[in-house]
Amino acid sequence: MSSRPVPRRESPWGLPEGDTRQPVAHRCNDRAEDVIQALFEGNPFKTVPGPFKLFWQCMRSKPGEEPTEPFYYLQLDPPKKEEAKLE
């Protein structure tokens, strides 16, 4: 959903020769962060069910079919449906 950079830790052994892969955040990472933020927004029994429902829908969906409802507590734009790329 977002293309924010993922922090990496330095390894004392370095990277294997020719390894140029970069870590990528999971497509439902923002939904998980919304659930975590809901835990700190008051009574968790009232604040968590909505964000968790969207997180669960995201995890059960196929890539590109994630829910497009807005986030409850994160100040991020809601994800947009991307058109399927047919080749």
PyRosetta script that sets phi, psi and omega in degrees:
from pyrosetta import init, pose_from_sequence

init()
pose = pose_from_sequence("MSSRPVPRRESPWGLPEGDTRQPVAHRCNDRAEDVIQALFEGNPFKTVPGPFKLFWQCMRSKPGEEPTEPFYYLQLDPPKKEEAKLE")
pose.set_psi(1, -36.4)
pose.set_omega(1, 178.7)
pose.set_phi(2, -126.6)
pose.set_psi(2, 156.6)
pose.set_omega(2, -179.0)
pose.set_phi(3, -111.8)
pose.set_psi(3, 36.3)
pose.set_omega(3, 177.8)
pose.set_phi(4, -69.0)
pose.set_psi(4, 145.0)
pose.set_omega(4, 179.9)
pose.set_phi(5, -67.8)
pose.set_psi(5, 147.3)
pose.set_omega(5, 178.9)
pose.set_phi(6, -101.1)
pose.set_psi(6, 125.9)
pose.set_omega(6, -179.2)
pose.set_phi(7, -67.1)
pose.set_psi(7, 145.4)
pose.set_omega(7, 178.1)
pose.set_phi(8, -119.5)
pose.set_psi(8, 145.1)
pose.set_omega(8, 173.6)
pose.set_phi(9, -92.3)
pose.set_psi(9, 145.5)
pose.set_omega(9, 177.0)
pose.set_phi(10, -78.1)
pose.set_psi(10, 139.3)
pose.set_omega(10, 179.1)
pose.set_phi(11, -105.2)
pose.set_psi(11, 138.9)
pose.set_omega(11, 177.7)
pose.set_phi(12, -66.1)
pose.set_psi(12, -16.5)
pose.set_omega(12, 179.7)
pose.set_phi(13, -95.3)
pose.set_psi(13, -5.0)
pose.set_omega(13, 179.4)
pose.set_phi(14, 73.7)
pose.set_psi(14, -167.9)
pose.set_omega(14, 179.1)
pose.set_phi(15, -99.0)
pose.set_psi(15, 147.0)
pose.set_omega(15, 175.1)
pose.set_phi(16, -60.3)
pose.set_psi(16, 152.6)
pose.set_omega(16, -178.1)
pose.set_phi(17, -58.7)
pose.set_psi(17, 126.2)
pose.set_omega(17, 177.7)
pose.set_phi(18, 82.1)
pose.set_psi(18, 2.3)
pose.set_omega(18, -179.7)
pose.set_phi(19, -84.4)
pose.set_psi(19, 107.9)
pose.set_omega(19, -178.6)
pose.set_phi(20, -115.9)
pose.set_psi(20, 13.7)
pose.set_omega(20, -179.4)
pose.set_phi(21, -66.5)
pose.set_psi(21, 146.4)
pose.set_omega(21, 176.6)
pose.set_phi(22, -119.1)
pose.set_psi(22, 143.1)
pose.set_omega(22, 178.3)
pose.set_phi(23, -68.2)
pose.set_psi(23, 147.6)
pose.set_omega(23, -179.6)
pose.set_phi(24, -128.1)
pose.set_psi(24, 136.1)
pose.set_omega(24, 179.2)
pose.set_phi(25, -66.9)
pose.set_psi(25, 147.2)
pose.set_omega(25, 177.2)
pose.set_phi(26, -64.3)
pose.set_psi(26, 149.2)
pose.set_omega(26, -176.9)
pose.set_phi(27, -63.4)
pose.set_psi(27, -21.6)
pose.set_omega(27, 179.6)
pose.set_phi(28, -103.5)
pose.set_psi(28, 13.0)
pose.set_omega(28, -177.1)
pose.set_phi(29, -59.4)
pose.set_psi(29, -42.4)
pose.set_omega(29, -179.5)
pose.set_phi(30, -65.3)
pose.set_psi(30, -34.7)
pose.set_omega(30, 177.2)
pose.set_phi(31, -67.1)
pose.set_psi(31, -39.5)
pose.set_omega(31, 177.8)
pose.set_phi(32, -64.4)
pose.set_psi(32, -40.6)
pose.set_omega(32, 177.7)
pose.set_phi(33, -63.5)
pose.set_psi(33, -35.0)
pose.set_omega(33, 177.7)
pose.set_phi(34, -64.4)
pose.set_psi(34, -40.0)
pose.set_omega(34, 177.9)
pose.set_phi(35, -64.8)
pose.set_psi(35, -44.3)
pose.set_omega(35, -180.0)
pose.set_phi(36, -62.3)
pose.set_psi(36, -42.4)
pose.set_omega(36, 178.4)
pose.set_phi(37, -63.4)
pose.set_psi(37, -35.5)
pose.set_omega(37, 179.7)
pose.set_phi(38, -62.9)
pose.set_psi(38, -29.1)
pose.set_omega(38, 179.1)
pose.set_phi(39, -61.6)
pose.set_psi(39, -26.1)
pose.set_omega(39, -175.1)
pose.set_phi(40, -105.7)
pose.set_psi(40, 11.5)
pose.set_omega(40, -175.3)
pose.set_phi(41, -103.0)
pose.set_psi(41, 20.2)
pose.set_omega(41, -179.8)
pose.set_phi(42, 128.4)
pose.set_psi(42, -142.8)
pose.set_omega(42, -179.2)
pose.set_phi(43, -70.8)
pose.set_psi(43, 110.5)
pose.set_omega(43, -177.1)
pose.set_phi(44, -59.8)
pose.set_psi(44, -25.9)
pose.set_omega(44, 179.2)
pose.set_phi(45, -67.2)
pose.set_psi(45, -21.4)
pose.set_omega(45, 179.3)
pose.set_phi(46, -103.0)
pose.set_psi(46, -28.9)
pose.set_omega(46, -173.9)
pose.set_phi(47, -93.5)
pose.set_psi(47, -24.3)
pose.set_omega(47, -174.1)
pose.set_phi(48, -83.6)
pose.set_psi(48, -35.0)
pose.set_omega(48, -173.4)
pose.set_phi(49, -56.1)
pose.set_psi(49, -42.1)
pose.set_omega(49, -179.3)
pose.set_phi(50, -63.2)
pose.set_psi(50, -54.7)
pose.set_omega(50, 178.5)
pose.set_phi(51, -62.4)
pose.set_psi(51, -35.6)
pose.set_omega(51, -179.9)
pose.set_phi(52, -66.8)
pose.set_psi(52, -37.1)
pose.set_omega(52, 178.4)
pose.set_phi(53, -60.0)
pose.set_psi(53, -44.3)
pose.set_omega(53, 179.2)
pose.set_phi(54, -68.4)
pose.set_psi(54, -37.2)
pose.set_omega(54, 176.9)
pose.set_phi(55, -62.3)
pose.set_psi(55, -44.9)
pose.set_omega(55, -178.8)
pose.set_phi(56, -64.8)
pose.set_psi(56, -40.0)
pose.set_omega(56, 177.2)
pose.set_phi(57, -62.7)
pose.set_psi(57, -39.4)
pose.set_omega(57, 179.7)
pose.set_phi(58, -64.4)
pose.set_psi(58, -44.7)
pose.set_omega(58, -178.9)
pose.set_phi(59, -65.8)
pose.set_psi(59, -33.5)
pose.set_omega(59, -178.8)
pose.set_phi(60, -83.5)
pose.set_psi(60, -12.9)
pose.set_omega(60, -176.7)
pose.set_phi(61, -83.3)
pose.set_psi(61, 163.6)
pose.set_omega(61, 174.9)
pose.set_phi(62, -84.5)
pose.set_psi(62, 155.7)
pose.set_omega(62, 177.9)
pose.set_phi(63, -55.7)
pose.set_psi(63, 130.7)
pose.set_omega(63, -178.0)
pose.set_phi(64, 93.6)
pose.set_psi(64, -10.2)
pose.set_omega(64, -179.0)
pose.set_phi(65, -114.6)
pose.set_psi(65, 25.0)
pose.set_omega(65, -179.3)
pose.set_phi(66, -66.1)
pose.set_psi(66, 154.2)
pose.set_omega(66, 178.9)
pose.set_phi(67, -62.9)
pose.set_psi(67, 144.9)
pose.set_omega(67, -177.7)
pose.set_phi(68, -106.8)
pose.set_psi(68, 9.3)
pose.set_omega(68, 177.7)
pose.set_phi(69, -65.8)
pose.set_psi(69, 150.1)
pose.set_omega(69, -179.1)
pose.set_phi(70, -67.5)
pose.set_psi(70, 158.4)
pose.set_omega(70, 176.7)
pose.set_phi(71, -71.1)
pose.set_psi(71, 150.9)
pose.set_omega(71, 179.6)
pose.set_phi(72, -79.5)
pose.set_psi(72, -44.9)
pose.set_omega(72, -172.0)
pose.set_phi(73, -121.8)
pose.set_psi(73, -23.6)
pose.set_omega(73, 178.3)
pose.set_phi(74, -76.5)
pose.set_psi(74, 143.7)
pose.set_omega(74, 179.2)
pose.set_phi(75, -92.1)
pose.set_psi(75, 56.8)
pose.set_omega(75, 179.3)
pose.set_phi(76, -118.0)
pose.set_psi(76, 153.4)
pose.set_omega(76, 175.0)
pose.set_phi(77, -67.6)
pose.set_psi(77, 142.2)
pose.set_omega(77, 178.2)
pose.set_phi(78, -64.7)
pose.set_psi(78, 149.0)
pose.set_omega(78, 179.2)
pose.set_phi(79, -64.5)
pose.set_psi(79, 149.9)
pose.set_omega(79, 179.8)
pose.set_phi(80, -109.1)
pose.set_psi(80, 147.7)
pose.set_omega(80, 175.6)
pose.set_phi(81, -69.2)
pose.set_psi(81, 129.6)
pose.set_omega(81, 175.1)
pose.set_phi(82, -98.6)
pose.set_psi(82, 137.0)
pose.set_omega(82, 179.2)
pose.set_phi(83, -66.0)
pose.set_psi(83, 141.0)
pose.set_omega(83, 179.2)
pose.set_phi(84, -66.9)
pose.set_psi(84, 134.8)
pose.set_omega(84, -178.9)
pose.set_phi(85, -90.6)
pose.set_psi(85, 109.3)
pose.set_omega(85, 179.7)
pose.set_phi(86, -98.1)
pose.set_psi(86, 133.8)
pose.set_omega(86, 179.8)
pose.set_phi(87, -116.7)
pose.dump_pdb("model.pdb")
